[in-house]
Amino acid sequence: MSEEGKILDIARISFLNMIKEMITLGGVASAKGNMIRNALACAGKIKEIDYPDFDAFVEAIKKATNPITVIEGKAEHTGDGVFGLPACPFAPAIGNYTEVFGSLPEGYAEFTAEFNKPGPATARYRIGEGAGVSPFCAVHQPLRSAIGDKITIGGKKVTVTQLGCKSGAGKKGFADRLIEEAGVDKAVVDAVLDNHMCCYHVKVD
């Protein structure tokens, strides 16, 4: 009996090609800036919300009503404000693309290295600096942090800091400076990434 064909998501494939075109036409620095600006524009459409306490914030993640959960899926609170995301929201797009073309586009490694360079945007949103493992981190990480700016807990602002990430191939990336700034033991981040693809910290200011 023959296998049934699989229908691919052309929107996902087109998105990856769009990144490739941005890199080709404008270079990795310009592409990075465009990706981050697009993410921030999306975050700007999210409504502000206040949770009475941190437990309510975590419960909203479990119920998938938290605005961060809406864009990335359910994360797990491992304790002391450290969260692990079990699956990368861009994994289906990567899977679709590689099914068609065999590998990701050229220029992705250079883009990722550019994203990890310290700069005004990475400092402002506490992203990258070693925690980027693919170009998609340039969308996901600033989007999450900017949405965090729309959240308050007990009327107090929330700070979201990227700590580390893991590629589909299993390679871990750590934002050493941000990990230290957040006051989290790097060993904790390493352990979280054993079973998760992304690790970040949420602090009530």
C-alpha positions as a printed NumPy array, in Angstrom:
array([[ 0.   ,  0.   ,  0.   ],
       [ 1.441,  3.387, -0.98 ],
       [ 1.986,  6.177,  1.521],
       [-0.379,  9.115,  1.402],
       [ 1.197, 12.372,  0.262],
       [ 1.795, 15.126,  2.78 ],
       [ 0.476, 18.616,  2.084],
       [ 3.093, 21.255,  2.882],
       [ 2.363, 24.714,  4.265],
       [ 3.394, 27.14 ,  1.535],
       [ 3.135, 30.098,  3.948],
       [ 5.869, 28.579,  6.107],
       [ 8.098, 27.876,  3.126],
       [ 7.555, 31.406,  1.82 ],
       [ 8.48 , 32.877,  5.197],
       [11.853, 31.131,  5.199],
       [12.473, 32.242,  1.63 ],
       [11.601, 35.794,  2.641],
       [14.349, 35.717,  5.277],
       [16.782, 34.41 ,  2.674],
       [15.859, 37.264,  0.306],
       [16.326, 39.878,  3.047],
       [19.803, 38.514,  3.73 ],
       [20.697, 38.432,  0.03 ],
       [19.411, 41.916, -0.784],
       [20.354, 43.875,  2.334],
       [22.898, 41.82 ,  4.269],
       [22.581, 40.152,  7.656],
       [22.618, 43.362,  9.743],
       [19.76 , 44.881,  7.768],
       [17.831, 41.607,  7.81 ],
       [18.242, 41.349, 11.576],
       [16.924, 44.874, 12.048],
       [13.917, 44.18 ,  9.848],
       [13.078, 40.958, 11.679],
       [13.277, 42.612, 15.101],
       [11.218, 45.623, 13.982],
       [ 8.53 , 43.326, 12.577],
       [ 8.396, 41.418, 15.857],
       [ 8.082, 44.625, 17.874],
       [ 5.322, 45.876, 15.588],
       [ 3.368, 42.678, 16.254],
       [ 3.906, 43.018, 20.002],
       [ 2.592, 46.577, 19.817],
       [-0.855, 45.219, 18.929],
       [-1.108, 43.205, 22.161],
       [-3.353, 44.675, 24.849],
       [-1.939, 45.432, 28.288],
       [-2.908, 43.043, 31.063],
       [-2.365, 42.887, 34.826],
       [-2.225, 39.728, 36.944],
       [-2.832, 39.962, 40.701],
       [ 0.233, 37.852, 41.52 ],
       [ 2.902, 35.613, 39.959],
       [ 0.837, 32.473, 40.533],
       [-1.96 , 33.958, 38.44 ],
       [ 0.556, 34.764, 35.693],
       [ 1.758, 31.132, 35.658],
       [-1.809, 29.803, 35.786],
       [-2.649, 31.877, 32.708],
       [ 0.225, 30.145, 30.892],
       [-1.214, 26.755, 31.84 ],
       [-4.635, 27.81 , 30.543],
       [-3.083, 29.292, 27.374],
       [-4.654, 32.692, 28.051],
       [-1.379, 34.462, 28.825],
       [-0.408, 36.673, 25.832],
       [ 3.083, 35.152, 25.806],
       [ 1.576, 31.669, 25.556],
       [-0.614, 32.743, 22.661],
       [ 2.45 , 33.455, 20.489],
       [ 4.725, 30.579, 21.543],
       [ 2.75 , 27.791, 23.196],
       [ 2.74 , 26.62 , 26.804],
       [ 6.007, 27.066, 28.701],
       [ 6.785, 25.291, 31.966],
       [ 7.732, 27.206, 35.113],
       [10.712, 25.321, 36.529],
       [10.983, 27.589, 39.578],
       [12.32 , 31.012, 40.62 ],
       [10.954, 32.724, 37.54 ],
       [12.767, 30.415, 35.098],
       [10.657, 29.045, 32.239],
       [11.338, 26.334, 29.685],
       [ 9.547, 26.118, 26.345],
       [ 9.236, 22.469, 25.243],
       [ 8.896, 23.124, 21.508],
       [10.132, 25.87 , 19.196],
       [ 7.135, 27.57 , 17.521],
       [ 9.133, 27.687, 14.28 ],
       [ 9.878, 23.947, 14.208],
       [ 6.991, 23.194, 11.784],
       [ 8.262, 25.87 ,  9.374],
       [11.786, 24.444,  9.489],
       [10.424, 20.937,  8.975],
       [ 8.332, 21.972,  5.964],
       [11.236, 23.795,  4.336],
       [13.772, 21.011,  4.771],
       [11.266, 18.481,  3.417],
       [11.199, 20.451,  0.169],
       [14.773, 21.72 , -0.129],
       [16.776, 19.323,  2.04 ],
       [18.464, 22.002,  4.155],
       [17.953, 25.553,  5.383],
       [18.97 , 28.487,  3.138],
       [22.529, 29.799,  2.93 ],
       [23.224, 32.806,  5.107],
       [21.313, 31.549,  8.14 ],
       [24.488, 30.905, 10.151],
       [25.768, 34.424,  9.449],
       [22.396, 35.881, 10.391],
       [22.4  , 34.011, 13.702],
       [25.925, 35.245, 14.503],
       [24.799, 38.809, 13.742],
       [21.765, 38.459, 16.001],
       [23.999, 37.357, 18.881],
       [26.135, 40.507, 18.65 ],
       [25.432, 43.014, 21.453],
       [23.531, 46.079, 20.282],
       [20.861, 48.587, 21.346],
       [17.942, 46.265, 20.531],
       [19.449, 43.17 , 22.16 ],
       [20.295, 45.224, 25.268],
       [16.852, 46.852, 25.428],
       [14.972, 43.566, 25.148],
       [17.554, 41.305, 26.845],
       [17.854, 38.899, 23.909],
       [20.55 , 37.248, 21.798],
       [24.11 , 37.573, 23.163],
       [24.698, 33.862, 22.595],
       [21.122, 32.665, 23.087],
       [20.287, 32.857, 19.391],
       [20.521, 29.5  , 17.603],
       [18.661, 30.374, 14.383],
       [17.291, 33.43 , 12.531],
       [13.873, 32.685, 13.989],
       [15.19 , 33.689, 17.415],
       [15.352, 37.251, 16.01 ],
       [11.552, 37.141, 15.769],
       [10.637, 35.001, 18.757],
       [12.873, 36.492, 21.455],
       [12.094, 40.218, 20.939],
       [ 8.407, 39.414, 20.438],
       [ 8.241, 37.645, 23.794],
       [10.177, 40.37 , 25.629],
       [ 8.107, 43.156, 24.082],
       [ 4.894, 41.366, 25.032],
       [ 6.338, 41.129, 28.534],
       [ 6.413, 44.933, 28.516],
       [ 2.618, 44.851, 28.157],
       [ 2.217, 42.711, 31.29 ],
       [ 2.133, 43.816, 34.911],
       [ 1.849, 41.68 , 38.023],
       [ 0.232, 43.364, 40.983],
       [ 0.602, 46.63 , 39.103],
       [ 4.372, 46.19 , 38.761],
       [ 6.26 , 45.923, 35.47 ],
       [ 7.6  , 42.595, 34.25 ],
       [11.059, 41.985, 32.767],
       [11.561, 39.029, 30.435],
       [15.176, 37.958, 29.856],
       [16.356, 35.338, 27.368],
       [18.774, 32.887, 29.023],
       [19.423, 30.189, 26.441],
       [18.138, 28.239, 23.478],
       [18.68 , 24.867, 21.807],
       [18.808, 24.226, 18.078],
       [16.959, 21.403, 16.365],
       [20.316, 19.606, 16.162],
       [20.632, 19.792, 19.954],
       [23.29 , 22.525, 20.196],
       [22.781, 24.784, 23.205],
       [23.357, 28.521, 23.143],
       [23.772, 30.536, 26.35 ],
       [23.49 , 34.286, 26.952],
       [26.149, 34.364, 29.666],
       [25.874, 38.092, 30.416],
       [22.083, 37.971, 30.576],
       [22.137, 34.84 , 32.738],
       [24.386, 36.658, 35.227],
       [22.252, 39.794, 35.027],
       [19.125, 37.774, 35.821],
       [20.845, 36.152, 38.798],
       [20.28 , 32.625, 37.517],
       [22.824, 29.806, 37.826],
       [23.998, 28.759, 34.349],
       [23.749, 25.126, 35.455],
       [20.008, 25.658, 35.925],
       [19.684, 26.961, 32.352],
       [21.719, 24.033, 31.047],
       [19.45 , 21.565, 32.857],
       [16.283, 23.249, 31.564],
       [17.58 , 23.037, 27.991],
       [18.077, 19.286, 28.368],
       [14.307, 18.901, 27.977],
       [13.272, 22.226, 26.455],
       [14.137, 24.246, 23.373],
       [14.112, 27.696, 24.942],
       [14.792, 29.073, 28.438],
       [13.921, 32.519, 29.757],
       [13.436, 34.383, 33.023],
       [10.503, 36.479, 34.183],
       [11.071, 39.027, 36.939],
       [ 8.628, 41.355, 38.643],
       [10.381, 44.742, 38.877]])
